[in-house]
Amino acid sequence: MLKLKAERIRKGWTQLDLACHARVQPAEISRFERGQAKPYQGQATRLAEVLGLAKDELLEQVALEPQPGV
């Protein structure tokens, strides 16, 4: 899973929530998370700011964390 998606989920945000916070189209968030597109510089900057990440971390792969009780 991409760190972008992991941080969005950790915050409890939907793709629409993230899109609104970062001023990016919701369809773009979906494409980024599926690896079908990469954010432009301005998009990456806004996404990184609202997620509290560095721009170069957005597209890093991260391992899924186990859910409590699973």
mmCIF file of the N, C-alpha and C atoms, coordinates in Angstrom:
data_MODEL
# 
_entry.id   MODEL 
# 
loop_
_atom_site.group_PDB 
_atom_site.id 
_atom_site.type_symbol 
_atom_site.label_atom_id 
_atom_site.label_alt_id 
_atom_site.label_comp_id 
_atom_site.label_asym_id 
_atom_site.label_entity_id 
_atom_site.label_seq_id 
_atom_site.pdbx_PDB_ins_code 
_atom_site.Cartn_x 
_atom_site.Cartn_y 
_atom_site.Cartn_z 
_atom_site.occupancy 
_atom_site.B_iso_or_equiv 
_atom_site.pdbx_formal_charge 
_atom_site.auth_seq_id 
_atom_site.auth_comp_id 
_atom_site.auth_asym_id 
_atom_site.auth_atom_id 
_atom_site.pdbx_PDB_model_num 
ATOM 1   N N  . MET A 1 1  ? 0.853   -1.176  0.000   1.00 0.00 ? 1  MET A N  1 
ATOM 2   C CA . MET A 1 1  ? 0.000   0.000   0.000   1.00 0.00 ? 1  MET A CA 1 
ATOM 3   C C  . MET A 1 1  ? 0.894   1.233   0.000   1.00 0.00 ? 1  MET A C  1 
ATOM 4   N N  . LEU A 1 2  ? 0.470   2.246   -0.714  1.00 0.00 ? 2  LEU A N  1 
ATOM 5   C CA . LEU A 1 2  ? 1.235   3.487   -0.744  1.00 0.00 ? 2  LEU A CA 1 
ATOM 6   C C  . LEU A 1 2  ? 1.047   4.259   0.559   1.00 0.00 ? 2  LEU A C  1 
ATOM 7   N N  . LYS A 1 3  ? 2.097   4.963   0.955   1.00 0.00 ? 3  LYS A N  1 
ATOM 8   C CA . LYS A 1 3  ? 2.036   5.755   2.180   1.00 0.00 ? 3  LYS A CA 1 
ATOM 9   C C  . LYS A 1 3  ? 0.923   6.800   2.091   1.00 0.00 ? 3  LYS A C  1 
ATOM 10  N N  . LEU A 1 4  ? 0.690   7.321   0.901   1.00 0.00 ? 4  LEU A N  1 
ATOM 11  C CA . LEU A 1 4  ? -0.397  8.268   0.671   1.00 0.00 ? 4  LEU A CA 1 
ATOM 12  C C  . LEU A 1 4  ? -1.718  7.688   1.171   1.00 0.00 ? 4  LEU A C  1 
ATOM 13  N N  . LYS A 1 5  ? -2.026  6.469   0.754   1.00 0.00 ? 5  LYS A N  1 
ATOM 14  C CA . LYS A 1 5  ? -3.275  5.819   1.148   1.00 0.00 ? 5  LYS A CA 1 
ATOM 15  C C  . LYS A 1 5  ? -3.267  5.456   2.629   1.00 0.00 ? 5  LYS A C  1 
ATOM 16  N N  . ALA A 1 6  ? -2.145  4.947   3.111   1.00 0.00 ? 6  ALA A N  1 
ATOM 17  C CA . ALA A 1 6  ? -2.050  4.553   4.519   1.00 0.00 ? 6  ALA A CA 1 
ATOM 18  C C  . ALA A 1 6  ? -2.303  5.747   5.439   1.00 0.00 ? 6  ALA A C  1 
ATOM 19  N N  . GLU A 1 7  ? -1.731  6.903   5.110   1.00 0.00 ? 7  GLU A N  1 
ATOM 20  C CA . GLU A 1 7  ? -1.928  8.104   5.939   1.00 0.00 ? 7  GLU A CA 1 
ATOM 21  C C  . GLU A 1 7  ? -3.366  8.603   5.840   1.00 0.00 ? 7  GLU A C  1 
ATOM 22  N N  . ARG A 1 8  ? -3.945  8.516   4.652   1.00 0.00 ? 8  ARG A N  1 
ATOM 23  C CA . ARG A 1 8  ? -5.341  8.929   4.486   1.00 0.00 ? 8  ARG A CA 1 
ATOM 24  C C  . ARG A 1 8  ? -6.232  8.069   5.373   1.00 0.00 ? 8  ARG A C  1 
ATOM 25  N N  . ILE A 1 9  ? -6.020  6.769   5.340   1.00 0.00 ? 9  ILE A N  1 
ATOM 26  C CA . ILE A 1 9  ? -6.824  5.852   6.149   1.00 0.00 ? 9  ILE A CA 1 
ATOM 27  C C  . ILE A 1 9  ? -6.578  6.087   7.638   1.00 0.00 ? 9  ILE A C  1 
ATOM 28  N N  . ARG A 1 10 ? -5.308  6.299   8.014   1.00 0.00 ? 10 ARG A N  1 
ATOM 29  C CA . ARG A 1 10 ? -4.985  6.554   9.424   1.00 0.00 ? 10 ARG A CA 1 
ATOM 30  C C  . ARG A 1 10 ? -5.733  7.779   9.954   1.00 0.00 ? 10 ARG A C  1 
ATOM 31  N N  . LYS A 1 11 ? -5.902  8.773   9.103   1.00 0.00 ? 11 LYS A N  1 
ATOM 32  C CA . LYS A 1 11 ? -6.629  9.977   9.498   1.00 0.00 ? 11 LYS A CA 1 
ATOM 33  C C  . LYS A 1 11 ? -8.142  9.763   9.494   1.00 0.00 ? 11 LYS A C  1 
ATOM 34  N N  . GLY A 1 12 ? -8.587  8.631   8.945   1.00 0.00 ? 12 GLY A N  1 
ATOM 35  C CA . GLY A 1 12 ? -10.019 8.373   8.878   1.00 0.00 ? 12 GLY A CA 1 
ATOM 36  C C  . GLY A 1 12 ? -10.709 9.120   7.747   1.00 0.00 ? 12 GLY A C  1 
ATOM 37  N N  . TRP A 1 13 ? -9.941  9.519   6.745   1.00 0.00 ? 13 TRP A N  1 
ATOM 38  C CA . TRP A 1 13 ? -10.476 10.287  5.628   1.00 0.00 ? 13 TRP A CA 1 
ATOM 39  C C  . TRP A 1 13 ? -10.832 9.381   4.460   1.00 0.00 ? 13 TRP A C  1 
ATOM 40  N N  . THR A 1 14 ? -11.872 9.753   3.749   1.00 0.00 ? 14 THR A N  1 
ATOM 41  C CA . THR A 1 14 ? -12.187 9.119   2.472   1.00 0.00 ? 14 THR A CA 1 
ATOM 42  C C  . THR A 1 14 ? -11.325 9.782   1.404   1.00 0.00 ? 14 THR A C  1 
ATOM 43  N N  . GLN A 1 15 ? -11.351 9.220   0.206   1.00 0.00 ? 15 GLN A N  1 
ATOM 44  C CA . GLN A 1 15 ? -10.640 9.866   -0.902  1.00 0.00 ? 15 GLN A CA 1 
ATOM 45  C C  . GLN A 1 15 ? -11.217 11.251  -1.158  1.00 0.00 ? 15 GLN A C  1 
ATOM 46  N N  . LEU A 1 16 ? -12.516 11.400  -1.004  1.00 0.00 ? 16 LEU A N  1 
ATOM 47  C CA . LEU A 1 16 ? -13.151 12.703  -1.202  1.00 0.00 ? 16 LEU A CA 1 
ATOM 48  C C  . LEU A 1 16 ? -12.674 13.702  -0.152  1.00 0.00 ? 16 LEU A C  1 
ATOM 49  N N  . ASP A 1 17 ? -12.554 13.252  1.108   1.00 0.00 ? 17 ASP A N  1 
ATOM 50  C CA . ASP A 1 17 ? -12.047 14.136  2.163   1.00 0.00 ? 17 ASP A CA 1 
ATOM 51  C C  . ASP A 1 17 ? -10.656 14.648  1.812   1.00 0.00 ? 17 ASP A C  1 
ATOM 52  N N  . LEU A 1 18 ? -9.771  13.717  1.436   1.00 0.00 ? 18 LEU A N  1 
ATOM 53  C CA . LEU A 1 18 ? -8.407  14.112  1.090   1.00 0.00 ? 18 LEU A CA 1 
ATOM 54  C C  . LEU A 1 18 ? -8.397  15.050  -0.108  1.00 0.00 ? 18 LEU A C  1 
ATOM 55  N N  . ALA A 1 19 ? -9.203  14.740  -1.089  1.00 0.00 ? 19 ALA A N  1 
ATOM 56  C CA . ALA A 1 19 ? -9.280  15.590  -2.279  1.00 0.00 ? 19 ALA A CA 1 
ATOM 57  C C  . ALA A 1 19 ? -9.692  17.016  -1.906  1.00 0.00 ? 19 ALA A C  1 
ATOM 58  N N  . CYS A 1 20 ? -10.664 17.144  -1.021  1.00 0.00 ? 20 CYS A N  1 
ATOM 59  C CA . CYS A 1 20 ? -11.116 18.478  -0.598  1.00 0.00 ? 20 CYS A CA 1 
ATOM 60  C C  . CYS A 1 20 ? -10.026 19.213  0.171   1.00 0.00 ? 20 CYS A C  1 
ATOM 61  N N  . HIS A 1 21 ? -9.377  18.532  1.095   1.00 0.00 ? 21 HIS A N  1 
ATOM 62  C CA . HIS A 1 21 ? -8.319  19.164  1.896   1.00 0.00 ? 21 HIS A CA 1 
ATOM 63  C C  . HIS A 1 21 ? -7.151  19.612  1.031   1.00 0.00 ? 21 HIS A C  1 
ATOM 64  N N  . ALA A 1 22 ? -6.792  18.794  0.028   1.00 0.00 ? 22 ALA A N  1 
ATOM 65  C CA . ALA A 1 22 ? -5.613  19.076  -0.789  1.00 0.00 ? 22 ALA A CA 1 
ATOM 66  C C  . ALA A 1 22 ? -5.941  19.789  -2.097  1.00 0.00 ? 22 ALA A C  1 
ATOM 67  N N  . ARG A 1 23 ? -7.222  20.064  -2.337  1.00 0.00 ? 23 ARG A N  1 
ATOM 68  C CA . ARG A 1 23 ? -7.650  20.720  -3.570  1.00 0.00 ? 23 ARG A CA 1 
ATOM 69  C C  . ARG A 1 23 ? -7.169  19.949  -4.804  1.00 0.00 ? 23 ARG A C  1 
ATOM 70  N N  . VAL A 1 24 ? -7.476  18.643  -4.796  1.00 0.00 ? 24 VAL A N  1 
ATOM 71  C CA . VAL A 1 24 ? -7.147  17.741  -5.902  1.00 0.00 ? 24 VAL A CA 1 
ATOM 72  C C  . VAL A 1 24 ? -8.439  17.017  -6.264  1.00 0.00 ? 24 VAL A C  1 
ATOM 73  N N  . GLN A 1 25 ? -8.636  16.698  -7.520  1.00 0.00 ? 25 GLN A N  1 
ATOM 74  C CA . GLN A 1 25 ? -9.835  15.980  -7.940  1.00 0.00 ? 25 GLN A CA 1 
ATOM 75  C C  . GLN A 1 25 ? -9.874  14.588  -7.295  1.00 0.00 ? 25 GLN A C  1 
ATOM 76  N N  . PRO A 1 26 ? -11.043 14.159  -6.803  1.00 0.00 ? 26 PRO A N  1 
ATOM 77  C CA . PRO A 1 26 ? -11.149 12.825  -6.179  1.00 0.00 ? 26 PRO A CA 1 
ATOM 78  C C  . PRO A 1 26 ? -10.688 11.692  -7.105  1.00 0.00 ? 26 PRO A C  1 
ATOM 79  N N  . ALA A 1 27 ? -10.973 11.804  -8.392  1.00 0.00 ? 27 ALA A N  1 
ATOM 80  C CA . ALA A 1 27 ? -10.535 10.773  -9.334  1.00 0.00 ? 27 ALA A CA 1 
ATOM 81  C C  . ALA A 1 27 ? -9.008  10.681  -9.383  1.00 0.00 ? 27 ALA A C  1 
ATOM 82  N N  . GLU A 1 28 ? -8.333  11.808  -9.199  1.00 0.00 ? 28 GLU A N  1 
ATOM 83  C CA . GLU A 1 28 ? -6.867  11.813  -9.183  1.00 0.00 ? 28 GLU A CA 1 
ATOM 84  C C  . GLU A 1 28 ? -6.356  11.051  -7.963  1.00 0.00 ? 28 GLU A C  1 
ATOM 85  N N  . ILE A 1 29 ? -6.975  11.250  -6.804  1.00 0.00 ? 29 ILE A N  1 
ATOM 86  C CA . ILE A 1 29 ? -6.569  10.532  -5.596  1.00 0.00 ? 29 ILE A CA 1 
ATOM 87  C C  . ILE A 1 29 ? -6.650  9.029   -5.855  1.00 0.00 ? 29 ILE A C  1 
ATOM 88  N N  . SER A 1 30 ? -7.733  8.599   -6.460  1.00 0.00 ? 30 SER A N  1 
ATOM 89  C CA . SER A 1 30 ? -7.912  7.187   -6.779  1.00 0.00 ? 30 SER A CA 1 
ATOM 90  C C  . SER A 1 30 ? -6.795  6.686   -7.693  1.00 0.00 ? 30 SER A C  1 
ATOM 91  N N  . ARG A 1 31 ? -6.484  7.456   -8.722  1.00 0.00 ? 31 ARG A N  1 
ATOM 92  C CA . ARG A 1 31 ? -5.425  7.049   -9.656  1.00 0.00 ? 31 ARG A CA 1 
ATOM 93  C C  . ARG A 1 31 ? -4.058  6.997   -8.973  1.00 0.00 ? 31 ARG A C  1 
ATOM 94  N N  . PHE A 1 32 ? -3.787  7.962   -8.088  1.00 0.00 ? 32 PHE A N  1 
ATOM 95  C CA . PHE A 1 32 ? -2.516  7.957   -7.364  1.00 0.00 ? 32 PHE A CA 1 
ATOM 96  C C  . PHE A 1 32 ? -2.414  6.703   -6.502  1.00 0.00 ? 32 PHE A C  1 
ATOM 97  N N  . GLU A 1 33 ? -3.477  6.407   -5.770  1.00 0.00 ? 33 GLU A N  1 
ATOM 98  C CA . GLU A 1 33 ? -3.460  5.275   -4.848  1.00 0.00 ? 33 GLU A CA 1 
ATOM 99  C C  . GLU A 1 33 ? -3.346  3.936   -5.571  1.00 0.00 ? 33 GLU A C  1 
ATOM 100 N N  . ARG A 1 34 ? -3.842  3.859   -6.793  1.00 0.00 ? 34 ARG A N  1 
ATOM 101 C CA . ARG A 1 34 ? -3.753  2.619   -7.572  1.00 0.00 ? 34 ARG A CA 1 
ATOM 102 C C  . ARG A 1 34 ? -2.482  2.554   -8.404  1.00 0.00 ? 34 ARG A C  1 
ATOM 103 N N  . GLY A 1 35 ? -1.664  3.608   -8.332  1.00 0.00 ? 35 GLY A N  1 
ATOM 104 C CA . GLY A 1 35 ? -0.410  3.616   -9.077  1.00 0.00 ? 35 GLY A CA 1 
ATOM 105 C C  . GLY A 1 35 ? -0.579  3.872   -10.554 1.00 0.00 ? 35 GLY A C  1 
ATOM 106 N N  . GLN A 1 36 ? -1.715  4.412   -10.951 1.00 0.00 ? 36 GLN A N  1 
ATOM 107 C CA . GLN A 1 36 ? -1.971  4.687   -12.362 1.00 0.00 ? 36 GLN A CA 1 
ATOM 108 C C  . GLN A 1 36 ? -1.504  6.073   -12.790 1.00 0.00 ? 36 GLN A C  1 
ATOM 109 N N  . ALA A 1 37 ? -1.177  6.912   -11.825 1.00 0.00 ? 37 ALA A N  1 
ATOM 110 C CA . ALA A 1 37 ? -0.705  8.272   -12.116 1.00 0.00 ? 37 ALA A CA 1 
ATOM 111 C C  . ALA A 1 37 ? 0.147   8.744   -10.945 1.00 0.00 ? 37 ALA A C  1 
ATOM 112 N N  . LYS A 1 38 ? 0.953   9.744   -11.208 1.00 0.00 ? 38 LYS A N  1 
ATOM 113 C CA . LYS A 1 38 ? 1.752   10.383  -10.162 1.00 0.00 ? 38 LYS A CA 1 
ATOM 114 C C  . LYS A 1 38 ? 1.315   11.830  -10.059 1.00 0.00 ? 38 LYS A C  1 
ATOM 115 N N  . PRO A 1 39 ? 1.282   12.370  -8.852  1.00 0.00 ? 39 PRO A N  1 
ATOM 116 C CA . PRO A 1 39 ? 0.861   13.766  -8.705  1.00 0.00 ? 39 PRO A CA 1 
ATOM 117 C C  . PRO A 1 39 ? 1.865   14.734  -9.311  1.00 0.00 ? 39 PRO A C  1 
ATOM 118 N N  . TYR A 1 40 ? 1.332   15.805  -9.887  1.00 0.00 ? 40 TYR A N  1 
ATOM 119 C CA . TYR A 1 40 ? 2.172   16.903  -10.347 1.00 0.00 ? 40 TYR A CA 1 
ATOM 120 C C  . TYR A 1 40 ? 2.797   17.562  -9.122  1.00 0.00 ? 40 TYR A C  1 
ATOM 121 N N  . GLN A 1 41 ? 3.785   18.397  -9.342  1.00 0.00 ? 41 GLN A N  1 
ATOM 122 C CA . GLN A 1 41 ? 4.513   19.044  -8.249  1.00 0.00 ? 41 GLN A CA 1 
ATOM 123 C C  . GLN A 1 41 ? 3.578   19.764  -7.273  1.00 0.00 ? 41 GLN A C  1 
ATOM 124 N N  . GLY A 1 42 ? 2.660   20.568  -7.789  1.00 0.00 ? 42 GLY A N  1 
ATOM 125 C CA . GLY A 1 42 ? 1.737   21.311  -6.920  1.00 0.00 ? 42 GLY A CA 1 
ATOM 126 C C  . GLY A 1 42 ? 0.816   20.383  -6.147  1.00 0.00 ? 42 GLY A C  1 
ATOM 127 N N  . GLN A 1 43 ? 0.327   19.348  -6.813  1.00 0.00 ? 43 GLN A N  1 
ATOM 128 C CA . GLN A 1 43 ? -0.530  18.370  -6.136  1.00 0.00 ? 43 GLN A CA 1 
ATOM 129 C C  . GLN A 1 43 ? 0.246   17.663  -5.035  1.00 0.00 ? 43 GLN A C  1 
ATOM 130 N N  . ALA A 1 44 ? 1.467   17.254  -5.336  1.00 0.00 ? 44 ALA A N  1 
ATOM 131 C CA . ALA A 1 44 ? 2.289   16.554  -4.356  1.00 0.00 ? 44 ALA A CA 1 
ATOM 132 C C  . ALA A 1 44 ? 2.557   17.438  -3.144  1.00 0.00 ? 44 ALA A C  1 
ATOM 133 N N  . THR A 1 45 ? 2.809   18.708  -3.387  1.00 0.00 ? 45 THR A N  1 
ATOM 134 C CA . THR A 1 45 ? 3.061   19.637  -2.290  1.00 0.00 ? 45 THR A CA 1 
ATOM 135 C C  . THR A 1 45 ? 1.837   19.745  -1.378  1.00 0.00 ? 45 THR A C  1 
ATOM 136 N N  . ARG A 1 46 ? 0.655   19.920  -1.981  1.00 0.00 ? 46 ARG A N  1 
ATOM 137 C CA . ARG A 1 46 ? -0.568  20.053  -1.176  1.00 0.00 ? 46 ARG A CA 1 
ATOM 138 C C  . ARG A 1 46 ? -0.901  18.748  -0.448  1.00 0.00 ? 46 ARG A C  1 
ATOM 139 N N  . LEU A 1 47 ? -0.749  17.626  -1.122  1.00 0.00 ? 47 LEU A N  1 
ATOM 140 C CA . LEU A 1 47 ? -1.014  16.331  -0.479  1.00 0.00 ? 47 LEU A CA 1 
ATOM 141 C C  . LEU A 1 47 ? -0.076  16.108  0.701   1.00 0.00 ? 47 LEU A C  1 
ATOM 142 N N  . ALA A 1 48 ? 1.200   16.377  0.491   1.00 0.00 ? 48 ALA A N  1 
ATOM 143 C CA . ALA A 1 48 ? 2.182   16.190  1.557   1.00 0.00 ? 48 ALA A CA 1 
ATOM 144 C C  . ALA A 1 48 ? 1.866   17.089  2.750   1.00 0.00 ? 48 ALA A C  1 
ATOM 145 N N  . GLU A 1 49 ? 1.480   18.327  2.491   1.00 0.00 ? 49 GLU A N  1 
ATOM 146 C CA . GLU A 1 49 ? 1.167   19.259  3.578   1.00 0.00 ? 49 GLU A CA 1 
ATOM 147 C C  . GLU A 1 49 ? -0.007  18.773  4.415   1.00 0.00 ? 49 GLU A C  1 
ATOM 148 N N  . VAL A 1 50 ? -1.093  18.368  3.763   1.00 0.00 ? 50 VAL A N  1 
ATOM 149 C CA . VAL A 1 50 ? -2.278  17.982  4.529   1.00 0.00 ? 50 VAL A CA 1 
ATOM 150 C C  . VAL A 1 50 ? -2.099  16.633  5.221   1.00 0.00 ? 50 VAL A C  1 
ATOM 151 N N  . LEU A 1 51 ? -1.220  15.781  4.696   1.00 0.00 ? 51 LEU A N  1 
ATOM 152 C CA . LEU A 1 51 ? -0.990  14.472  5.311   1.00 0.00 ? 51 LEU A CA 1 
ATOM 153 C C  . LEU A 1 51 ? 0.182   14.484  6.291   1.00 0.00 ? 51 LEU A C  1 
ATOM 154 N N  . GLY A 1 52 ? 0.921   15.586  6.323   1.00 0.00 ? 52 GLY A N  1 
ATOM 155 C CA . GLY A 1 52 ? 2.064   15.671  7.237   1.00 0.00 ? 52 GLY A CA 1 
ATOM 156 C C  . GLY A 1 52 ? 3.222   14.790  6.804   1.00 0.00 ? 52 GLY A C  1 
ATOM 157 N N  . LEU A 1 53 ? 3.415   14.663  5.504   1.00 0.00 ? 53 LEU A N  1 
ATOM 158 C CA . LEU A 1 53 ? 4.487   13.848  4.944   1.00 0.00 ? 53 LEU A CA 1 
ATOM 159 C C  . LEU A 1 53 ? 5.409   14.707  4.094   1.00 0.00 ? 53 LEU A C  1 
ATOM 160 N N  . ALA A 1 54 ? 6.573   14.167  3.789   1.00 0.00 ? 54 ALA A N  1 
ATOM 161 C CA . ALA A 1 54 ? 7.445   14.786  2.797   1.00 0.00 ? 54 ALA A CA 1 
ATOM 162 C C  . ALA A 1 54 ? 6.946   14.349  1.420   1.00 0.00 ? 54 ALA A C  1 
ATOM 163 N N  . LYS A 1 55 ? 7.129   15.189  0.413   1.00 0.00 ? 55 LYS A N  1 
ATOM 164 C CA . LYS A 1 55 ? 6.658   14.856  -0.940  1.00 0.00 ? 55 LYS A CA 1 
ATOM 165 C C  . LYS A 1 55 ? 7.213   13.525  -1.426  1.00 0.00 ? 55 LYS A C  1 
ATOM 166 N N  . ASP A 1 56 ? 8.474   13.250  -1.120  1.00 0.00 ? 56 ASP A N  1 
ATOM 167 C CA . ASP A 1 56 ? 9.080   12.013  -1.609  1.00 0.00 ? 56 ASP A CA 1 
ATOM 168 C C  . ASP A 1 56 ? 8.568   10.771  -0.879  1.00 0.00 ? 56 ASP A C  1 
ATOM 169 N N  . GLU A 1 57 ? 7.808   10.946  0.197   1.00 0.00 ? 57 GLU A N  1 
ATOM 170 C CA . GLU A 1 57 ? 7.239   9.808   0.925   1.00 0.00 ? 57 GLU A CA 1 
ATOM 171 C C  . GLU A 1 57 ? 5.882   9.369   0.375   1.00 0.00 ? 57 GLU A C  1 
ATOM 172 N N  . LEU A 1 58 ? 5.200   10.227  -0.353  1.00 0.00 ? 58 LEU A N  1 
ATOM 173 C CA . LEU A 1 58 ? 3.831   9.964   -0.772  1.00 0.00 ? 58 LEU A CA 1 
ATOM 174 C C  . LEU A 1 58 ? 3.660   8.633   -1.493  1.00 0.00 ? 58 LEU A C  1 
ATOM 175 N N  . LEU A 1 59 ? 4.572   8.316   -2.388  1.00 0.00 ? 59 LEU A N  1 
ATOM 176 C CA . LEU A 1 59 ? 4.420   7.133   -3.231  1.00 0.00 ? 59 LEU A CA 1 
ATOM 177 C C  . LEU A 1 59 ? 5.258   5.951   -2.754  1.00 0.00 ? 59 LEU A C  1 
ATOM 178 N N  . GLU A 1 60 ? 5.791   6.040   -1.517  1.00 0.00 ? 60 GLU A N  1 
ATOM 179 C CA . GLU A 1 60 ? 6.528   4.914   -0.949  1.00 0.00 ? 60 GLU A CA 1 
ATOM 180 C C  . GLU A 1 60 ? 5.567   3.789   -0.605  1.00 0.00 ? 60 GLU A C  1 
ATOM 181 N N  . GLN A 1 61 ? 6.035   2.569   -0.762  1.00 0.00 ? 61 GLN A N  1 
ATOM 182 C CA . GLN A 1 61 ? 5.246   1.404   -0.357  1.00 0.00 ? 61 GLN A CA 1 
ATOM 183 C C  . GLN A 1 61 ? 5.452   1.193   1.140   1.00 0.00 ? 61 GLN A C  1 
ATOM 184 N N  . VAL A 1 62 ? 4.378   0.884   1.845   1.00 0.00 ? 62 VAL A N  1 
ATOM 185 C CA . VAL A 1 62 ? 4.454   0.557   3.271   1.00 0.00 ? 62 VAL A CA 1 
ATOM 186 C C  . VAL A 1 62 ? 3.696   -0.742  3.499   1.00 0.00 ? 62 VAL A C  1 
ATOM 187 N N  . ALA A 1 63 ? 4.121   -1.465  4.520   1.00 0.00 ? 63 ALA A N  1 
ATOM 188 C CA . ALA A 1 63 ? 3.440   -2.705  4.874   1.00 0.00 ? 63 ALA A CA 1 
ATOM 189 C C  . ALA A 1 63 ? 2.154   -2.369  5.611   1.00 0.00 ? 63 ALA A C  1 
ATOM 190 N N  . LEU A 1 64 ? 1.158   -3.209  5.434   1.00 0.00 ? 64 LEU A N  1 
ATOM 191 C CA . LEU A 1 64 ? -0.103  -3.036  6.161   1.00 0.00 ? 64 LEU A CA 1 
ATOM 192 C C  . LEU A 1 64 ? 0.135   -3.337  7.629   1.00 0.00 ? 64 LEU A C  1 
ATOM 193 N N  . GLU A 1 65 ? -0.413  -2.490  8.490   1.00 0.00 ? 65 GLU A N  1 
ATOM 194 C CA . GLU A 1 65 ? -0.329  -2.746  9.919   1.00 0.00 ? 65 GLU A CA 1 
ATOM 195 C C  . GLU A 1 65 ? -1.467  -3.648  10.333  1.00 0.00 ? 65 GLU A C  1 
ATOM 196 N N  . PRO A 1 66 ? -1.210  -4.635  11.186  1.00 0.00 ? 66 PRO A N  1 
ATOM 197 C CA . PRO A 1 66 ? -2.306  -5.519  11.609  1.00 0.00 ? 66 PRO A CA 1 
ATOM 198 C C  . PRO A 1 66 ? -3.361  -4.745  12.384  1.00 0.00 ? 66 PRO A C  1 
ATOM 199 N N  . GLN A 1 67 ? -4.607  -5.088  12.142  1.00 0.00 ? 67 GLN A N  1 
ATOM 200 C CA . GLN A 1 67 ? -5.712  -4.445  12.846  1.00 0.00 ? 67 GLN A CA 1 
ATOM 201 C C  . GLN A 1 67 ? -5.879  -5.100  14.221  1.00 0.00 ? 67 GLN A C  1 
ATOM 202 N N  . PRO A 1 68 ? -6.158  -4.319  15.261  1.00 0.00 ? 68 PRO A N  1 
ATOM 203 C CA . PRO A 1 68 ? -6.362  -4.893  16.586  1.00 0.00 ? 68 PRO A CA 1 
ATOM 204 C C  . PRO A 1 68 ? -7.515  -5.895  16.567  1.00 0.00 ? 68 PRO A C  1 
ATOM 205 N N  . GLY A 1 69 ? -7.296  -7.030  17.220  1.00 0.00 ? 69 GLY A N  1 
ATOM 206 C CA . GLY A 1 69 ? -8.350  -8.026  17.317  1.00 0.00 ? 69 GLY A CA 1 
ATOM 207 C C  . GLY A 1 69 ? -8.491  -8.916  16.107  1.00 0.00 ? 69 GLY A C  1 
ATOM 208 N N  . VAL A 1 70 ? -7.600  -8.772  15.135  1.00 0.00 ? 70 VAL A N  1 
ATOM 209 C CA . VAL A 1 70 ? -7.696  -9.605  13.924  1.00 0.00 ? 70 VAL A CA 1 
ATOM 210 C C  . VAL A 1 70 ? -6.657  -10.693 13.972  1.00 0.00 ? 70 VAL A C  1 
# 
